Amino acid sequence: MTTKIRVSTPQKKFINSKSTHPAMVAGYGAGKSHAAVLRIIKLALQYPTMDFGFIEPTYDLIRLIAFPRFEEILQKLKIEYKLNRSDATIKLENGSQIIFRSADNPERLVGFEVADAVIDEADTLRIDQARTVWVKMLGRCRQKKPDGRKNTLAAVSTPEGFGFMYETWGKEKRKGYKLIKAPTSSNKRLPAGYVDQLKATYSSAQLSAYLDGNFVNLNAGSVYHEFDRKLNATTETIMPDDVLHVGLDFNVANMSAVVHVVRSDTACAVMEFTGVFDTPTMARLLKERYPSHKILIYPDASGNARKSNNASESDHSILRSYGLQVLVNSRNPFIKDRVLSVNAMIHNLSIRKYFVNSQYCPMLVESLEKQCYAKTGEPDKAAGFDHVVDAIGYFVAYRYPIVNNRPTFAAITGI
């Protein structure tokens, strides 16, 4: 008996598209990556013994996301396959092969040929990087098909402003380029409350992109647009038994730290340290200022490898050597996720869970009010308002990660 996988209307259009360059721009949870996987599997079954490409932004996404997705669907379809993790390939029973590559080093997209390929999460790449990956992969898609059909190169992504997806498919109509939009609502199998979570988290412009799959300007205005120095104000200070939660940003001769106390389910910024020379100086400062408190540090993940002031130890090791507990993931969250985490705490469904004592954190207040987006689409770093907000971002993103509100693969399979 043939196993059927149910798909939404936009997914079906993308999977079966005969265009040379189809693209699916979708809201969160609309199943764009699921559709990308199904498209490649369908082509691999259609053309035995041929090769097909699947490009992710990083190798970690290949290992943690792409491999499990392909295996789950192939098993569901009862298709025999062999996964070679070291070579990053999947060989199907009909002799076709799926080759996985990462986009983080476009210059390495050489030395192989495929019939068709898909680039996943294309708009999460820098626009210049995405252009290079696209051109490189156009050159890879050149295996001659036995039926004479053209090679195809497709892309899927949530739209990130007027980036690569807009430039390539949304700006103007081009021959062979087909744009398919998939709003979140097209997925009828999302968990209850998922859309409400999105509405509680994002601005109206972000909802247009992340819920409806539209190209909108995400770069205008303040990064922390919901912050209000009155509504987010607190008079809380450090009490004798408080555990101190310190967000820490590493910068050469200009380190920043923001000390928080947690009251119930709210976080309060109660002290800031700016312009500190190096990690040993910051560690000594915290220990001397708060000798009787338990201090938890939430630093930039890069400090695990970075050396402070030409020391032989990493910054994280230095912090631990002073008796400070370091809480950090193996890698930093995406900047966008860090910003969203902070914004959600500042103002989420009229509930504010992040407060600042302006008397002791004046630079933090100013930075939350004044940091804007640069032309690159990233929070501006030229004006000097980035250091303390980056510091609180590491703390908030670790303790209150908004990324947990996104759908898991299990929520979107079998659409």
N, C-alpha and C positions, 0 to 999 in steps of 0.2 A: 504494500500500500504506500502510495506517495505521500510524504509528509509535506504539509502546506504551512508556509509562514505568512501570517497575515501582515499586511503593510498598509500604511495610510495612502491616500491619493497622491500627495506630493512625493512620498517615497517611491511609489510605483512609477511615477513619471520620470524620476531620476534614474532608477534602476534600469528601466527599459529604454531610456533616451537613446536615439540613434544619432544625435548631434555629435559633432567632432569634439566639442568642449562644453559639456553640460556642467552646471553648477547648482548646488542646493544651498541657499542661505536660509537659516532656520532659527527659530526661537529655542530657548533652552527646553530640553525634553522632547523636541519634535522628532528625534530619531535620525539626525543627519548622519552620524557615524555608523549607525546600524544600516542605513541605506547604502553608505559607501562600501561597507563590508559585503553586503548582498550583491551589489553591482559587480564587484571584482569576482566573487564566487560564481555568479551567473556567467560572466565572460570566460572564466577559467574552465567551466563545464562545457561551454559552447565551443571552445577551441582547445582540444586535447593537445598535449605536448608543447604548448606555447607558454610563454612567461608573462607575468603581470606584476605591476608595481603598486605598492601601497606605502605612501609617504606620511610619516607623523612628524610633528615639530621637533621631538626629541626621541632618543633611543629609549628613555624611561617609559615614554608613552607606548612605544612598540611593545616593550616587555610587560608592562602592567595593564595596558588597555587593549591593544590590537591583538596580540596573541590569544588572550582569553576570549575575545569576541569571535574571532575566526574559529577557534576550537569549539566554542559552544554551538555556533550555527552549523558547522560541519558535522558535529555529532548529532545534532537534531535532525539533519538531513540524511543521516546514516551514510555519509561519504567517508571512505577510508582516506587517511592522510598521514603524513609524517612531518612533524615539526622539528626543524633543526635550529635550535636557539643560537648556537655559535655562528652559523651562517646567516641567521635571520631569514629563513625561508620555510615555506610550507609546500610540500609535494603532494599533489592529489593522486588518487588512484588511476586517473586517466592520463597521467604523465605531465599534466600542466603544473606550473610552479608559480607560487606567489612570492615575490621578493620584497622584503621590507627594508626601507631606508629612512634615515632621519634627515630633517632639513636644517639641523643646527650648524652643519658645515656643508653648504651647497657645493663647494669645490670637490667633495668626495662623491658626488652623484655622477660617477663615471665608471666605465668598465663593465657595463651590462646593457642588455637590450630587452625591451618588453613589447608586447603588442598593445596593451592598454594600461592605464594607471589612474589612481585617484590620490589627491592630496587632501589629507584630513586636517581640519582646523586651520585652514590657510590664513585666515585673518588674524590669528594669534601671532603670526610672524611679523617682524618689521616689514614695512612695505617694500624696501629695497631687497631684503632677503627673500621675500615671497616672489618678487619678479625674477630673481636669479634662479630660484628653485624651479619656477615655471619654465623658464627658457632651457635650463638643464634637462628637465624631464621631457620637454618637447623633442629634444635630441635623442632621448632614450627610447621613445615610443616609435620604433621603426621595424619591428618584426613583421614580415609580410604574411598576411592572413590568407588562408587557402581559398576563401570565397571572394577575395578581392576588396573587402570592405576596408574603410579607412581606419587607421589607428586613432584611438581616443585618449584624451587626457582630461580628467574631470577634477572638480574640487568641491569640498563641502566646508561650511563654517557658520558659526554665529557671526552676524555682521558686526564689525568693530569700527563704527563711524564710516568715513569715506576712505577706506583703506584699499587693499589689493582687490578684494571681491567687488567693491564698487567700481574701481578703476577698470577692471577687466570685463565685468558683466553688467554693472548697473549704470554706468555713465552714458553709454550709447549702445545701440544695437549693432552687433558685428556678425558677419556671416559665420555660421558654424558654432557660435557661442549662444547657448540656451540657458536662461536663468529660471530656476524653479524656486519659489518661495514656500516655506513651510512654517506656519505659525505654531506656537506651542499647542493651541487648541486642536490641531490636526491629530494629535496623539490622544486617543480616547482611553488609554490605559495608564495614564499618570496617576500617582497616588493622590488620595483626597487631600486637599489643602495645599497642593504644590503651587498652583497659580497664585493663591493668596500669599504664600511665602514670597514669591517674586514681587508681587505688588507691595508688600510690606518693606521690601529691601531697596528697590530701585526708584530712581526719579522717573518722571513721565517720558523723558527722552530715552532713558535706558530701557524702559518697558517697551517702547516702540521697537527697539532693536532686539531685546532679549526675549520678548513675548510674541511680537508679531513678525520678526525677521526683516524689519525695514532698515534701510540705510539712513541714519540720522547723525547729526553733529553731536558727538559725545565729548567734544573737547572744549566747549565754551564754558566760561564762568569759573566759579570757585570749585576746587577739588572737594572741599568739605562744605558743600553748599547748605547743609541743614544745621550747621553749628550756629548757635546763638549764645553770646557771652552771658546773657541774662538767664535764659531757660536752661542752659547747661552749667550754670554756676553752682558752686558748693562752698561751704565754709568748713568742710571736714578737714581735719589735720591728723597727724600721726599720733596714735594712742600707744601706751606702753606695751600692750600685748599684740599689736598689729604685726601681721606678716606683710612684708613690703614686696611689691611686685614692680620690678624695674625694667622698663623698656630701654634698650641700649642700641645706639647707632654708632658704628665705628667710622671715624674720619681722621685722617692724618692731622694731628695738632688741633683738632676741632671736634672732639667727641661730645655726644649729647646723651643724657639719660633723663628719664621722667619716672618719678617714684609714684606708685599707686597704692591705695588701700582699697580693699573690696568690702563693701557693705551690702550684705544680702546678695542680690543679683546685680548690683551696680558697681562700676569701677570709678574711683575718684582719683584724679591726678592732683597730688598734694605738694610736690616739690620737683623742681627741674634743675639740672646741671648742664651748662653749655660751655663750649670753648675749652673743654678739658684736654690736656695735651696728649695723653696716651692711656692705654689700658691699665698699666700698673698704677698710674696716678688716679684714675677713676676708681679702681678697686680699693685703694687706700682711703680715698675720700669717703666712699660709702661705708666702709668698715669703721672709720673714725667717727663719722657723723651718727651712725646707727649701731653702736657696739652691742646692744642687747637685743636686737631684732633679728629674726630670721629673714634673710634677703634672697629672693628668687630673681634671677636675671633672665630676661627674654631678649637675646641679642640677634643681630644679623647672623644668619647661618654661615656666611662666608668667613666669619671669625674663627671657624674651626681649622682653617688652613692659613689664614692671614697672620703674619708676624707683626707684633707691635714694637716699634722703635728698634728694629733690627735684632729683636730678641730671638733666642733659639726655641722658645715656646710659642704655641699659637695663642691668640687672644682668649679663646675659650679656656685653655689650660691655665693661663694666667689668672683668670677670674676664679677658677676652681681652687687655685693655690692659695687664694686669700679666704677660702672657706665660703665662697658664694656658690649657691646652687644654680646651675645653668640649665634652663629649659629651652630646647631648640630642636626643630626638625632637621632632617638631613639636608634640606634645601629650602630656600626662601619661597614663600608663596608668590604667585604672580602679583605684580604691582597692583593690577586691577582688583584682585581678590583682597589684597591688604586694605586698599582704599574702601572697598565695599564693606569690609568687616568693621572698619572704624565708623563709616557713615551709618551703618545699621545700629551701632551702639549709640551714636549721637542722637538719632531720631528714627524710631522704627514703630510704625503704626501709632503715632502720637505718644509713644513711650520712649523716654530718654533714659539710657542706662550708662551713659558716660558723662562724667561731670569734671569740671576743672576749677581748682582754687586759683583764681586769677592773681591773688596777692603773691602767691609763691610760684606761680607758673605763668608769668607775663609773656614770655616768648612763645609758649605753646598757644596761648590765646591768640596772639597776633598771627602766628603761622597758620592756625586753623582758619582764621578769617581771610588771610591774604594769599595763600598758595593757590595758583591757577594752573591750568593746563598749558603746556608749551605747544608749539606748532607740530611737534612730533607726535602729539597725542598722549604723551606721558606727563605726569606732574612736573611742573617747572622746578629746576634746581638752580637756576642762575641767580635768583633773587635772595637765596639764603634761607628760605622758609621751609626747607625740606628736612633738616636734620632732626628737630624735635618731633615732627609728625611721623617721620620714619621710625623713630624710637618707640612712640606709642603704637605704631602699626605692628611692630614685631610682637609686642605684648598682646594686643587685641586679636591679631590673626592667629596666634598660638592658642589663646584661652577661649576665644569666641569666634571660631572660623566660619565665615559666611559660606565658604565652599561646601559645607555640609548640607546646604539647602539645595544643591544641584542634584539632578536625578542620577541614580546609579544605573549601571548597564542593565541590571535586573529589572528596572522599572520601565525600560523601553524596548526590551526584546519581545518578539512575538506580537508586534503591533498589527 
